[in-house]
Amino acid sequence: MLTDFRNYGRAEIQLDRRPVVLTGPNGAGKTNLLEAISFLIPGRGLRHARLPDIDRMISAEAAGQPRRAAWGIAATVNRPEAQIDLGTAGIPPPPAAATAGW
């Protein structure tokens, strides 16, 4: 599950054991999705981005000024021996509906 991450306001993806191929036009968010996944493992992420650069900008209706949205990434990995919940501080781990079985 992604929340306010780069060009994603909110996204949930359910995966199974089959390989995944990401396709789409330039600017669709394929690399942003891979970058989000990379934040669930140790390190600075796929692009080594500074954290303020990742926030999604949201236009503020009342003031007419953009504001930054707090981003978050979460995943549940179902293993035969246990379910593993991963996530950043921005959002809690997802419910069972947004899981990836590996």
N, C-alpha and C positions, 0 to 999 in steps of 0.2 A: 504494500500500500504506500502510495506517495501522497504527501500533502504539501501544497505550495512549494514544490521543488522545481526550480527553473521554469519551464513552460507548462508544467502540470499543476493545475489547481488541486485535483484529486485524481488518483488512478489506482485501480485494483486489477491485478492480473492473477489468474489461476493457472498453474502449470502442472503438468504431470511428468512422467519419466521420459517423454519423447524430446528430441532436440528442438530448440526454438530458433526460428529465423525471424529477424526483425527487418521489415521492409517498409518503405515509404519515401515520399519526396524529401528533398533537402529541407531542413528546418522542422521536420515533423516531430522530433524528439527522440529519435533512436539512440543517439549518443547520450542524451540526458538520462535515459532509462538505464543504460549501462553504467553511467557514472553513479547513479543512485544505488545500484546494486553494489558497486565498488566501495561505498561507504559502510557497508555491513561487514567488511573485513578490515583487519588492522591496516593502518596507513592513512594517507591523505586523499585517497580517492583517485579515480582514473585520470583526471586532468590536473591534479595537484592544485585545485582552486583554493583561493582564500575563502573562508566561510561567508563573509558578507557578499561575495560575488554569486553565491548560490541562491540567495533569497529570491523569491518571486515577487515582482513589483505589482502592487494592486493599486488601482486608481481610487483615491478616497472621494466618495461622492459629495460629501458636504463641503470640504475645504478645496476640492479640486486639485489636491496635491497627492502624488503617489506615496504609498507607504509600503514598507517591507513586511512580508508575511513570514512568520516563523515556519520553517520547513521541517519535515520529518519523513523518515523512511522506516518501514517495519516489514517484517516477513516472519512466516512460520514455516519451518522445514520439518516435514514428517519423515522420521527415520524409523526403521523397524524396532529399534530399541528405545526410542524416545521422541517426543515432539520438542523442537528447539525454537524458542521465540527470540527474534533478533530485532533491534530497533535503536533509533537515535532518541535523544531526549525530547525531540519535538512532538512525537506522538507515541502512544503506548503500542505494544505489539498488537497485531491484527486479530480479529476473531477468526474462528476456524474457516470462515468463508473465503478468506484471502490467503490460501496456503499453497505451498509448492511441495510436492512429494518427490523427494530424491532418494 
